[in-house]
Amino acid sequence: MSNGIERLAVNTVKALAMDAVQKANSGHPGMPMGMAEIAVTLWSRFLKVDPSMPDWPDRDRFVLSNGHGSMLLYSMLHLCGFPLTMDDIRDFRQWDSHTAGHPEIDQRLGIEMTTGPLGQGFATGVGMAIAEAHLRARLGEDLVDHHTFGFVSDGDLMEGVSAESGSLAGGFGLGRLVYLYDDNEISIDGSTDITFTEDVVKRFQAQGWHTQDIDGHDMEAIAEALEAAIGVEDRPSLVVCHTHIAHGAPNAEGTAASHGTPLGDDEIKLAKEAMGYPIDPSFHVDPEVYEFFSGAMARGKEERSKWEKRMEAADDEERGLWDRLHAPRPVTLEGPGFDLGEELATRSATGKVFAEIAEKVPGFIGGSADLVASTKTVIDVSTRFSKTDRTSRDIPYGVREHAMGCITNGLAVHGGLKPYAATFFVFSDYMRPAVRLSALMKAPSIWVWTHDSVFLGEDGPTHQPIEHLASLRAMPNIWVIRPADATETVAAWEIALNRSDGPVGIVLTRQDLPVLETDREGVARGGYVLREGDDVTLIATGSEVHVAMDAAEELTGDISARVVSLPCWELFEAQDQDYRSRVLGTAPRVAIEAAAGLGWDRIVGDNGLVLGIDHFGASAPDTIIAEKLGFTGPAVAARVRQHLSA
Ligand SMILES: Cc1ncc(C[n+]2csc(CCOP(=O)(O)OP(=O)(O)O)c2C)c(N)n1
């Protein structure tokens, strides 16, 4: 049982959740009330955080994967003294407030990562725990020594990504990862008996986790379970906490309705009466509760000052590496040097620049979803991140694209690392929720997507991306770069490594392409003139730049064709109007891209022509596909002539 002040703290958290949701007339009171005891125990007795410096690097990370319970996090942050005011709490879910319905990330306020899309937090936390284990191995326990805690719900564990990432966490033996599962047996459609009948404890045990099963309203039991979980260093921990949703609300408790509906004034009154809590005014907080949490936070403050002393005492080598990891300098890539006309796939060009990246960017880390040999993304073939090798920068993800995406985001938002993840472009669909969150969170994850078009050939339509470029270009805040040759590929990597406020997707070919007289500076501007010409402007990306060049040759004599390489729409659109107009020119425009044509009309205008592929591909050798679909110099030239004479 808890003592008086802890009980008052728990009741305060419940009351704030009820009041804020009621005032907003929207939100989720059930989860904050059901997990209040767990939150107060974790924050007051265990969590190593300092409200006066929320983003202190060696803090414990706290992930709220059941992010619909955001009022629980906001209450804890406010009561503990983080820069989140009572006005913010009152403004829950309002325009321009710091208290959005589902916050994603705001490390200055103490919000590490919470998720709207269930399962994302669970899997992203695995990435944070990998980051901690890796950095601890490289920098030593004096500088890196923290845990990743998380709250997860039925919905999180139902989502497949928790199985993918749980499997990896168990296999990697991430002992500093501790998740508290809100086992309230309720989801939106009713009892979890309807849809979630598996034995969760056995599932996690089978995946190599340490598990416990406790009463989630008993603060001593919670504390004991946390002690035990922290004590287990060789496995991640899942504490199954049996709870009641909307705990303490006499009529709402245990009901699915309390998940996402304000309780109503009458029920709030009854709940507060039952808890012995003042009914009026709403948003009441007893000063003793602030004092209680402020006392608890002194622990984190002291830990921070001890860490700062250890940092001062660190030797030059450790300190130097820390600085290179945490305050990265701009990166300039030389590239291995490519000869004009040399034939290599852009994925292979990536392979050739990897060693240089790894040397210049000490935080560069990542892996592929069981496709390293195809994606050519390997830093050191002789090592792999594992239970026993924490220093390796090559993470083997197995066939788990979704978890790989989330883990990459976790590595990115943890700090100190520059992560990438690689797979076939068509499987970007399997990681899309994570890609979307990287864009939304402004996380600098690098997505490497190879086998980027129908020209991957014989594997056929299941493997051939069509709509992927258009759909990713429709996503805000991601830069999608599709380089035309090895030189543009090096430029793409340089851009990706230097971006800090969002993700970059690098889209690469399977097939060989000759090196052209491409321009790295032009890639940085998103697009540029590769070949001058006055009568028509052929605009292409990636492998179709070569088709455009061939078509331009074919047209020579009667039609003077300009060729524009446009590897990155987002960077091009960020250029001033003058530059864009100069590059695109005034002649009729023809877009050539072996993908869905959607969006190109914006670039070619009303009188332009778009040569795309608005149907699925085919299984055949790439040269045959090119011929059949009209992606050859002569075929494009014929279409251009026809268009100009129409
Ligand atoms: C990927 C995804 N699908 C659906 C939802 C909508 N949603 C929000 S919470 C929830 C389930 C609620 O059940 P549970 O996870 O057990 O949370 P509790 O009601 O116990 O707080 C659903 C389906 C979502 N947020 N994310």
The ligand as an SDF file (V2000), in Angstrom:
LIG
                    3D

 26 27  0  0  0  0  0  0  0  0999 V2000
   -2.3520    1.9140  -35.3060 C   0  0  0  0  0  0  0  0  0  0  0  0
   -3.5530    2.3910  -34.5490 C   0  0  0  0  0  0  0  0  0  0  0  0
   -4.7460    1.8410  -34.7810 N   0  0  0  0  0  0  0  0  0  0  0  0
   -5.8400    2.2850  -34.1440 C   0  0  0  0  0  0  0  0  0  0  0  0
   -5.7520    3.3110  -33.2550 C   0  0  0  0  0  0  0  0  0  0  0  0
   -7.0100    3.8590  -32.5840 C   0  0  0  0  0  0  0  0  0  0  0  0
   -6.9750    3.4260  -31.1610 N   0  0  0  0  0  0  0  0  0  0  0  0
   -6.5610    4.2420  -30.1960 C   0  0  0  0  0  0  0  0  0  0  0  0
   -6.4820    3.4830  -28.7050 S   0  0  0  0  0  0  0  0  0  0  0  0
   -7.0650    2.0390  -29.3630 C   0  0  0  0  0  0  0  0  0  0  0  0
   -7.2090    0.7870  -28.5480 C   0  0  0  0  0  0  0  0  0  0  0  0
   -7.4580    1.0320  -27.1460 C   0  0  0  0  0  0  0  0  0  0  0  0
   -7.2150   -0.0930  -26.3810 O   0  0  0  0  0  0  0  0  0  0  0  0
   -5.9270   -0.2100  -25.4930 P   0  0  0  0  0  0  0  0  0  0  0  0
   -4.7310   -0.1440  -26.3190 O   0  0  0  0  0  0  0  0  0  0  0  0
   -6.1020   -1.4270  -24.6630 O   0  0  0  0  0  0  0  0  0  0  0  0
   -5.9660    1.0910  -24.6120 O   0  0  0  0  0  0  0  0  0  0  0  0
   -6.8860    1.3970  -23.3620 P   0  0  0  0  0  0  0  0  0  0  0  0
   -8.2840    1.5650  -23.8660 O   0  0  0  0  0  0  0  0  0  0  0  0
   -6.7610    0.2580  -22.4360 O   0  0  0  0  0  0  0  0  0  0  0  0
   -6.3190    2.6570  -22.8220 O   0  0  0  0  0  0  0  0  0  0  0  0
   -7.3100    2.1750  -30.7190 C   0  0  0  0  0  0  0  0  0  0  0  0
   -7.8490    1.1000  -31.5820 C   0  0  0  0  0  0  0  0  0  0  0  0
   -4.4790    3.8690  -33.0270 C   0  0  0  0  0  0  0  0  0  0  0  0
   -4.2810    4.8780  -32.1970 N   0  0  0  0  0  0  0  0  0  0  0  0
   -3.4020    3.3700  -33.6630 N   0  0  0  0  0  0  0  0  0  0  0  0
  1  2  1  0
  2  3  1  0
  2 26  2  0
  3  4  2  0
  4  5  1  0
  5  6  1  0
  5 24  2  0
  6  7  1  0
  7  8  2  0
  7 22  1  0
  8  9  1  0
  9 10  1  0
 10 11  1  0
 10 22  2  0
 11 12  1  0
 12 13  1  0
 13 14  1  0
 14 15  2  0
 14 16  1  0
 14 17  1  0
 17 18  1  0
 18 19  2  0
 18 20  1  0
 18 21  1  0
 22 23  1  0
 24 25  1  0
 24 26  1  0
M  CHG  1   7   1
M  END
$$$$
